[in-house]
Amino acid sequence: MKFPKQKIYKALIILALVLVVLFLGFYFFRDSLLKQAIAKVKTKMNTEYNSTFSVKSATFDGLNGIKLTNVVLVPKNTDTLCNIEKIETSISLSNLLIGDVQIGTLKVNNGYIQLVKKGNIRNFDAFLKKDKADTDKNEKRKYAAFAYRIISKLLNLVPTDMKLENLNFKIDDNGKKTSVAVNKLVLDNKQLETNLHVQTKDFDQKWNIKGFADPRNKKADIRFFNLDTGAIRVPYLDERYNLKASFDSIRLNVQNIEKDGSELHIDGYTSITNLKINHPKIASKDVIIKNARFDYRFLLGDDFISIDSTSTMQLNKIKVKPYISYSTEKDTIYTLKVDIPKMKAQDFIVSLPDGLFTHFQGMEATGNFDYKLDFKFNKNKPNTLVFDSKLNKEDLKITKYGEADLNKLNGEFVYRAIIQNVLQRPVLVGNANPNYTPLDQISPYLRKSVLTTEDPSFFQHRGFINEAFKQSILKNIRTKKFSRGASTISMQLIKNVFLTREKTLSRKLEEILLVYILENNRVVSKERMLEVYFNIIEWGPNVYGIGEASHFYFQKSPSALNVDECLYLATIIPKPRKFMYQFNDQGNLRDFAVQNQKFLKNLMFRRGLLVPEDTIGQLPVYISGNARSLIRIKAPDSTAVKNDSLSIEEEFDL
């Protein structure tokens, strides 16, 4: 079916006339429409956000330009959130007709935006409340569509041409103050350049941000660096979280943001040079990362968010290919895969961040290795947790040890415990110490008891127990904190002899790597490790080694300890300095302590480590050594003493 040309021309003319009428109507009534729009904003701020919004004057400038003066936003009963003297902007009329706000140009002069917290009251709390749609748990959000919509709206609000002058961003968190003054920011012809003046209580710096920014095509390549000498210091985190951080420069590159069907792809990279971090939970020293880069590809779908396995993280010479996923397709599943392709062992050692692995400084190695980690956690089926860690070696050999010389475990050395950062008295680990006890002179009951409580598979594993790691991870996830470890005797030995007891990320990472080296390079035999362990661990206040412990509690040598005495000693290892609380005011073990030993004894029966004949004629645990002076025993009257002595004589067949 064909339409006559005359009808087509008439239709086009009518359409043109309608558009002209609409344009003229908009042009002549635009000031009125602008005032109505501002009135709606005022009403919304008042009713939904309990805030007062005011504009001294608002007028159109030309066809699509808008001028605003004295724009103020004040949440009620708290500090001003925003106060800007002058705003000039232009908007895209074509986008506005379809209900989308797209800013073309923007000029802002003289003003400030401030976030203030006084006590528990914050001047921006009203703007953090969730929409009803966000709180509806029955409505499943499609991550890709939601993210793309938010990103598009935000980028549309970024003008293609922008000039900001004398604009301050302030933070006041109960007296912890930070100010970032934008002296001048210019985005012109997709080129961004700005000078920032950053001030805190501790430092005053001038930063520069420059690079390429194209918000309409969703691309950017921006660099941060310091105009003054020295590194850029990160504000606010120091005072708020006791985290000191600085860097020489940061580069942020966004190459592509594209929605393909139901998937959203975000590609680019970010890099940082000479990152320095200091926090007591990370390490006792500054941690320095000289060069790091992350080539990323984020993928979002209807029911998943992930970092794709094509992404690459590089730390000095270490390359890592990560895969991280959060999926809600059927169950809520968290997945982490880490792949370190084959690399030289020495390149790995020299690439470790300074300050994070101090005991590896000076270490040398030959050979190659590759590593894979596979972790999967199903929130609805926690017992199906997957934790698989594999390191493949190729002629890997440690040729020189660093600060932690693991070979010292094979000879005589002096051990000094560190408790609450206080160095304890020296203990000689060797035959010159009269309390030193070789492994074959320690009661076999004690060896079996301690291995049962501390590390049942000690002689089979290579430093780590995968199942223990799984249970530790599950417990930590359930409690939402690090409430349980998975420490083997090998790990306890490394921690005691070579490391401190500080609870830092650095100490834990060093412990894991040193244990792996100790166990997988056959530096020390299992028997020697166990012997050293028995002779250095703390068994009570200022009591180190089983030689001291057996006399401190029972006035016996370690070889003469009976089953129940060994069970008792094994149960106090976790908290040896609090052993006295296991006893009542008559000097006898409390019911809970008796039950602990009974449980351990039955466990050893089931495992075939004890037989009934081992416990024939056993008497209750009686503390006869110096430890008895630390037990709060109630002084009885003379009658009670007589009766008590009779009962003791009867009990011990004296």
C-alpha positions in Angstrom: 0.0 0.0 0.0 1.5 3.4 -1.1 0.7 6.8 0.4 0.5 9.7 -2.0 3.3 12.2 -1.7 0.9 15.1 -1.0 -0.4 13.3 2.1 3.1 12.7 3.3 4.0 16.3 2.8 0.9 17.5 4.7 1.6 15.1 7.6 5.2 16.5 7.8 3.9 20.0 7.7 1.4 19.3 10.5 4.1 17.6 12.6 6.4 20.6 12.1 3.6 23.0 13.1 2.9 21.0 16.2 6.5 21.0 17.2 6.7 24.8 16.6 3.6 25.3 18.8 5.1 23.2 21.5 8.4 25.0 21.2 6.8 28.4 21.4 4.6 27.3 24.3 7.6 26.0 26.1 9.6 29.2 25.3 7.0 31.7 26.5 6.0 29.7 29.6 9.4 28.2 30.5 10.0 30.6 33.4 6.7 29.6 34.9 7.5 25.9 34.3 10.9 26.4 36.0 9.3 28.0 39.0 6.8 25.1 39.2 9.7 22.6 39.0 11.6 24.3 41.8 8.4 24.4 43.9 8.0 20.7 43.5 11.6 20.2 44.6 11.0 22.3 47.7 7.9 20.3 48.6 9.7 17.0 48.1 12.6 18.1 50.2 10.3 19.2 52.9 7.9 16.2 53.0 10.3 13.3 52.1 13.6 14.5 53.4 12.6 16.9 56.2 14.8 19.5 54.7 14.5 23.1 53.5 15.5 23.9 49.9 15.7 27.5 48.7 16.8 29.3 45.5 17.0 33.1 45.5 16.5 33.4 41.8 16.0 31.0 38.9 15.9 32.1 35.3 16.4 30.8 31.8 19.4 32.0 29.8 18.9 31.6 26.0 17.1 28.6 24.7 18.2 25.9 27.2 20.4 27.6 29.7 19.4 28.0 33.4 20.8 30.4 36.0 20.4 29.8 39.7 21.6 31.9 42.6 22.0 31.2 46.3 21.0 27.5 46.2 20.7 26.3 49.8 19.8 22.9 51.2 19.4 22.6 55.0 18.1 19.5 56.8 16.0 20.5 59.7 17.6 20.7 63.2 21.1 20.1 61.8 23.9 21.8 59.8 23.6 23.1 56.2 24.3 20.4 53.6 24.8 22.6 50.6 25.2 26.3 50.0 26.2 27.5 46.5 26.2 31.1 45.4 25.9 30.7 41.6 25.0 27.8 39.3 24.8 28.1 35.5 23.8 25.0 33.5 22.2 23.9 30.2 20.1 20.9 29.6 19.3 18.8 26.5 15.7 19.6 25.5 15.4 16.4 23.4 16.3 14.3 26.3 14.0 16.3 28.6 11.0 15.6 26.3 11.5 11.8 26.9 11.8 12.3 30.7 15.6 12.1 30.9 17.7 14.9 32.4 21.1 15.3 30.6 23.3 18.2 31.5 25.3 19.9 28.7 27.3 22.6 30.5 27.8 23.5 34.1 29.4 26.4 35.9 29.5 26.6 39.7 31.0 29.5 41.6 31.6 30.0 45.3 30.0 27.6 47.7 30.4 24.5 49.8 29.0 21.0 50.4 29.5 19.7 53.9 28.9 16.4 55.7 28.6 16.9 59.4 28.2 14.4 62.2 27.6 15.6 65.8 27.2 12.8 68.2 25.0 10.3 66.4 23.3 12.9 64.3 24.3 13.4 60.7 23.1 16.1 58.4 22.7 13.7 55.5 20.9 10.8 57.2 17.5 11.7 55.6 19.0 11.2 52.1 20.2 7.7 52.9 16.8 6.1 53.6 15.9 3.3 51.2 13.0 3.5 48.8 10.2 1.1 49.3 11.1 -0.7 46.1 14.6 -1.3 47.5 13.2 -2.8 50.7 10.8 -5.2 49.0 12.6 -8.5 49.4 10.0 -10.3 47.3 11.0 -8.3 44.2 14.2 -9.7 42.7 16.5 -7.0 41.3 18.1 -7.5 38.0 21.6 -6.4 38.6 22.7 -5.5 35.1 19.6 -3.4 34.3 19.7 -1.7 37.6 23.4 -0.8 37.4 23.2 0.4 33.8 20.3 2.6 34.7 22.1 4.2 37.6 25.4 4.6 35.7 23.6 6.2 32.7 21.7 8.6 34.9 24.8 9.6 36.8 26.9 10.1 33.7 24.1 12.2 32.1 24.4 14.5 35.1 28.1 14.9 34.4 28.3 17.8 31.9 30.4 17.7 28.7 31.7 21.1 29.5 32.2 22.1 33.2 33.9 24.8 35.2 33.9 24.9 39.0 35.5 27.7 41.0 35.9 28.1 44.7 33.9 25.1 45.7 34.6 23.4 49.0 33.8 19.9 50.1 34.0 19.5 53.9 33.8 16.6 56.4 33.3 17.2 60.1 33.0 13.9 61.9 32.7 14.9 65.6 35.7 17.2 65.3 37.6 15.1 62.8 37.8 17.6 60.0 38.8 17.4 56.3 38.5 20.1 53.7 38.9 19.7 49.9 38.9 23.0 48.1 38.3 23.0 44.4 40.1 26.1 43.4 39.4 25.4 39.7 38.1 22.4 37.8 37.7 22.5 34.1 36.3 19.9 31.7 36.7 21.2 28.1 36.7 19.3 24.9 36.8 16.0 27.0 40.0 17.1 28.7 39.8 17.4 32.5 42.2 19.3 34.7 41.7 20.5 38.3 43.7 21.8 41.3 42.6 20.7 44.7 43.7 22.1 48.1 43.4 19.4 50.8 43.6 20.3 54.4 43.4 18.2 57.6 44.6 18.6 61.1 47.9 16.9 60.2 48.7 18.0 56.7 48.1 20.5 53.9 48.6 19.5 50.3 47.8 20.5 46.7 46.6 17.8 44.3 46.2 17.7 40.6 43.7 15.6 38.7 44.0 15.6 34.9 43.1 13.4 31.9 40.4 12.4 29.5 36.7 12.3 30.4 33.9 11.6 27.9 30.7 11.0 30.0 28.4 10.6 26.9 30.5 7.7 25.5 31.2 6.4 29.0 35.0 6.5 28.8 37.6 8.1 31.0 41.4 8.1 31.7 42.2 10.1 34.8 45.3 10.5 36.9 45.8 11.8 40.5 49.2 13.2 41.6 50.7 15.7 44.0 51.7 19.2 43.0 53.8 19.6 46.1 56.8 17.4 47.0 56.2 14.0 48.6 53.4 11.5 48.3 49.6 12.2 48.3 48.3 11.5 51.8 44.7 10.2 52.1 42.7 12.4 54.4 40.1 11.5 57.0 40.9 7.7 57.2 43.8 8.4 59.7 41.6 10.2 62.3 38.5 8.0 61.7 40.0 4.5 61.3 43.6 4.9 62.4 44.6 4.0 58.8 47.5 6.0 57.4 47.7 5.8 53.6 49.6 7.6 50.9 50.6 7.1 47.3 52.6 8.8 44.5 50.0 8.6 41.8 46.8 6.8 40.8 45.4 6.2 37.3 41.8 5.2 36.6 40.9 4.1 33.2 37.4 3.2 32.0 37.5 1.8 28.4 34.0 0.5 28.0 30.6 0.4 29.7 28.2 -1.6 27.5 25.0 -3.5 27.9 24.7 -6.6 25.7 21.3 -8.3 26.1 20.9 -9.1 29.8 24.6 -8.6 30.6 26.5 -5.4 31.5 30.3 -5.2 30.8 32.6 -2.7 32.4 36.2 -2.8 31.2 39.3 -0.8 32.1 42.2 -0.7 34.5 43.5 1.1 37.5 47.1 1.4 38.7 48.9 2.9 41.7 52.5 3.6 42.5 54.3 3.5 45.9 51.2 2.9 48.0 52.0 3.1 51.7 49.6 1.8 54.3 49.9 1.7 58.1 47.3 0.2 60.4 47.8 -1.8 63.6 45.6 -4.6 62.3 47.6 -5.0 59.1 51.3 -4.8 60.3 53.5 -3.2 62.9 55.4 -1.4 60.2 54.5 0.6 57.0 53.4 -1.7 54.2 54.7 -0.5 50.9 53.5 -1.6 47.5 55.7 -0.2 44.8 53.6 -1.0 41.7 50.2 -2.5 41.5 47.7 -2.7 38.6 44.3 -4.2 38.1 43.0 -4.8 34.6 39.3 -5.4 35.3 36.3 -6.7 33.6 33.1 -6.5 35.7 30.2 -8.6 34.5 26.6 -8.1 35.8 23.6 -10.2 34.8 20.0 -10.6 35.9 21.1 -12.7 38.9 24.9 -12.3 39.3 27.7 -9.8 39.8 31.3 -10.9 39.1 34.8 -10.0 38.3 35.6 -12.0 35.2 38.5 -14.5 35.0 39.9 -12.5 32.1 40.8 -9.8 34.7 44.4 -9.6 35.9 45.9 -8.2 39.1 49.6 -7.5 39.1 51.7 -6.8 42.3 55.2 -6.0 41.3 56.2 -9.2 39.4 53.3 -11.3 40.8 50.4 -11.8 38.4 47.1 -13.1 39.6 44.0 -14.0 37.6 41.0 -13.7 40.0 37.4 -14.7 39.6 34.9 -13.4 42.1 31.2 -14.0 41.8 28.0 -13.3 43.8 25.0 -15.3 42.4 21.4 -15.5 43.3 20.1 -17.6 40.5 18.9 -20.5 42.7 20.7 -20.1 46.0 22.9 -17.3 47.3 26.4 -18.4 46.3 29.8 -16.7 46.8 32.6 -17.9 44.6 36.3 -17.0 44.6 39.0 -18.5 42.3 42.6 -17.4 42.3 45.1 -18.5 39.7 48.8 -17.6 39.8 50.3 -18.8 36.6 53.8 -20.4 36.7 56.4 -18.0 37.9 59.9 -18.0 39.3 60.0 -18.5 43.1 62.6 -15.7 43.5 60.4 -13.2 41.6 57.6 -14.0 44.0 59.8 -13.4 47.0 61.2 -10.1 45.8 57.7 -8.9 44.9 56.2 -9.3 48.4 55.3 -5.9 49.8 57.8 -4.4 52.1 56.7 -4.4 55.7 54.2 -7.2 55.2 56.7 -10.0 55.1 59.7 -8.8 57.1 60.9 -12.4 57.9 61.3 -13.1 54.2 63.8 -10.3 53.6 67.0 -11.8 52.3 65.4 -15.2 51.4 66.5 -16.7 48.1 64.9 -19.6 46.1 65.3 -21.4 42.8 62.7 -23.2 40.7 59.1 -22.3 39.7 55.6 -22.8 41.0 52.0 -22.1 40.2 49.0 -21.8 42.5 45.2 -22.3 42.4 42.6 -21.6 45.0 38.9 -22.7 44.6 36.4 -21.4 47.2 32.6 -21.6 47.0 30.1 -20.9 49.8 26.4 -21.6 49.5 24.6 -19.5 52.0 21.6 -21.8 52.1 23.8 -25.0 52.2 26.8 -24.0 54.3 28.0 -27.6 54.8 28.7 -27.9 51.1 31.6 -25.4 51.4 34.4 -25.9 48.9 37.9 -24.9 49.9 40.6 -26.3 47.6 44.2 -24.9 47.7 46.9 -26.3 45.4 50.5 -25.3 44.9 52.4 -27.1 42.1 56.2 -27.0 42.4 58.9 -27.3 39.8 62.4 -27.8 41.2 61.4 -25.4 44.0 64.2 -25.1 46.6 65.0 -22.5 49.3 68.7 -21.8 49.0 68.9 -19.0 51.6 66.7 -18.2 54.5 65.8 -14.7 55.5 65.3 -13.3 59.0 63.4 -16.5 60.0 66.2 -19.1 59.7 64.1 -22.3 60.0 67.3 -24.4 60.4 67.7 -23.2 63.9 65.0 -25.7 65.0 67.5 -28.5 64.4 70.0 -27.2 67.0 70.3 -25.6 70.4 68.8 -22.1 70.6 67.4 -19.7 73.1 63.6 -19.1 73.1 62.0 -16.0 74.6 58.2 -15.7 74.6 56.5 -12.4 73.9 53.4 -11.8 75.9 51.5 -8.5 75.4 54.5 -7.1 73.7 56.7 -7.9 76.7 59.8 -10.1 76.2 59.8 -13.0 78.7 62.8 -14.7 80.3 65.1 -16.7 78.1 64.6 -20.5 77.9 67.5 -22.6 76.5 66.2 -25.3 74.1 68.9 -27.9 74.4 70.5 -30.5 76.7 72.4 -27.8 78.7 69.1 -26.9 80.2 68.3 -29.4 83.1 64.6 -29.0 82.4 64.9 -29.9 78.7 63.2 -33.2 78.0 63.8 -35.3 74.9 60.7 -36.6 73.2 61.4 -40.3 74.3 61.5 -39.2 77.9 58.0 -37.6 77.8 55.1 -39.8 79.0 53.5 -41.4 75.9 50.1 -40.6 77.5 51.0 -36.9 77.3 52.1 -37.1 73.7 48.8 -38.8 72.8 46.7 -36.4 74.9 48.3 -33.2 73.4 48.1 -34.5 69.9 44.4 -35.4 70.4 43.6 -31.9 71.6 45.9 -29.8 69.5 46.6 -31.7 66.2 45.4 -35.3 65.8 46.8 -35.6 62.2 50.2 -33.9 63.0 52.3 -36.8 61.6 50.2 -37.1 58.4 49.6 -33.5 57.3 52.0 -31.0 55.7 51.3 -28.0 58.0 47.7 -27.5 57.2 44.4 -29.4 57.6 41.9 -28.5 54.8 38.9 -29.7 56.8 40.0 -27.6 59.8 40.2 -24.6 57.5 36.7 -25.3 56.2 35.2 -25.5 59.7 37.1 -22.3 60.7 35.7 -20.5 57.7 32.2 -21.6 58.5 32.5 -20.6 62.1 33.9 -17.2 61.1 31.1 -16.6 58.6 28.4 -17.5 61.1 29.8 -15.2 63.8 30.8 -12.5 61.2 34.2 -12.2 62.9 37.5 -14.2 63.2 36.4 -16.2 66.1 38.1 -19.5 65.3 41.4 -20.4 63.7 42.7 -23.6 62.3 46.1 -23.8 64.0 48.2 -26.9 63.8 51.2 -27.7 66.0 53.4 -26.7 63.0 51.7 -23.3 62.9 51.9 -22.9 66.7 55.6 -23.7 66.6 56.3 -21.1 63.8 54.3 -18.5 65.7 56.1 -19.1 69.0 59.7 -19.4 67.8 59.8 -17.0 64.9 56.9 -14.6 65.1 55.2 -12.4 67.6 51.7 -12.9 69.0 50.4 -9.7 67.5 47.0 -10.2 65.8 47.9 -8.7 62.4 47.3 -9.7 58.8 51.1 -9.6 58.3 51.8 -12.1 61.1 49.1 -14.5 59.8 50.4 -14.4 56.2 54.0 -14.9 57.3 52.9 -17.8 59.5 51.2 -19.6 56.6 54.1 -19.2 54.2 56.7 -20.2 56.8 54.8 -23.3 57.8 54.5 -24.3 54.2 58.3 -23.9 53.7 59.0 -25.7 57.0 56.7 -28.7 56.2 57.3 -29.1 52.5 61.0 -28.6 52.3 61.8 -31.2 55.0 63.7 -28.6 57.0 62.9 -30.3 60.3 61.6 -33.8 61.1 58.2 -34.2 62.7 59.7 -35.7 65.8 62.0 -32.8 66.3 59.2 -30.3 65.8 57.1 -32.1 68.4 60.1 -32.2 70.8 60.7 -28.5 70.5 57.0 -27.8 70.9 56.8 -29.7 74.2 59.9 -27.8 75.5 58.8 -24.2 74.7 55.1 -23.9 75.1 53.7 -22.2 78.1 52.1 -24.5 80.7 51.4 -21.9 83.4 52.5 -18.4 84.7 56.2 -18.2 83.8 56.3 -22.0 83.3 57.9 -23.0 79.9 58.4 -26.5 78.7 57.1 -29.8 80.0 60.2 -30.3 82.3 59.2 -27.3 84.3 55.5 -28.0 84.1 55.6 -31.6 85.4 57.5 -30.4 88.5 55.4 -27.2 88.9 52.1 -29.2 89.1 53.1 -32.7 90.3 56.7 -32.7 91.4 57.4 -35.4 88.9 59.5 -35.9 85.8 57.7 -35.9 82.5 58.2 -39.6 82.0 56.4 -40.4 85.3 53.1 -38.6 84.6 50.0 -40.8 84.8 47.0 -40.7 82.4 44.8 -38.3 84.3 47.8 -35.9 84.9 48.5 -36.0 81.2 44.8 -35.3 80.4 44.8 -32.4 82.8 48.0 -30.9 81.2 46.6 -31.2 77.7 43.4 -29.4 78.6 45.1 -26.3 80.1 47.3 -25.6 77.0 44.8 -23.1 75.5 44.7 -20.9 78.6 47.6 -22.0 80.8 47.8 -18.8 82.9 44.2 -19.4 84.1 44.7 -23.0 85.2 43.8 -22.1 88.8 40.1 -21.4 87.9 39.6 -25.1 87.2 39.9 -25.8 91.0 37.4 -25.2 93.8 38.2 -23.8 97.3 39.0 -27.4 98.5 41.7 -27.7 95.8 39.8 -30.2 93.8 38.9 -30.0 90.1 35.5 -28.4 89.4 32.9 -30.4 87.6 33.4 -28.8 84.2 37.1 -29.6 84.3 36.4 -33.2 85.3 33.9 -33.4 82.4 36.5 -32.0 80.0 39.0 -34.7 81.0 36.3 -37.4 80.8 35.4 -36.3 77.3 39.0 -36.3 76.2 39.6 -39.7 77.8 36.5 -41.2 76.0 37.6 -39.7 72.7 41.0 -41.4 73.1 39.3 -44.7 74.0 37.3 -44.5 70.7 40.4 -43.7 68.7 42.3 -46.6 70.3 44.9 -44.3 71.9 44.0 -45.6 75.4 42.8 -49.0 76.6 40.9 -49.7 79.9 44.0 -51.1 81.5 45.7 -47.7 81.2 43.3 -46.2 83.7 43.2 -49.0 86.4 44.0 -47.7 89.8 44.0 -44.0 88.7 43.4 -41.4 91.4 41.9 -37.9 91.0 44.3 -35.2 89.9 46.1 -33.7 92.9 48.3 -30.7 92.5 51.3 -31.0 94.8 53.8 -28.7 93.3 54.3 -24.9 93.5 51.1 -24.5 91.4 49.1 -25.3 94.6 50.0 -21.9 96.1 48.1 -20.2 93.2 44.9 -22.1 93.9 42.6 -20.2 96.3 42.0 -22.9 98.9 39.7 -22.0 101.7 41.3 -22.5 105.1 39.1 -25.0 107.0 38.5 -25.1 110.8 40.2 -27.9 113.0 37.2 -30.2 112.7 37.0 -29.8 109.0 40.7 -30.5 108.8 40.4 -33.7 110.7 37.4 -34.9 108.6 39.2 -33.7 105.4 42.3 -35.5 106.3 40.3 -38.7 106.9 38.6 -38.5 103.6 41.9 -37.9 101.8 43.4 -40.9 103.6 40.5 -43.0 102.6 40.5 -41.7 99.1 44.2 -42.4 98.6 44.2 -45.6 100.7 46.8 -44.1 103.0 
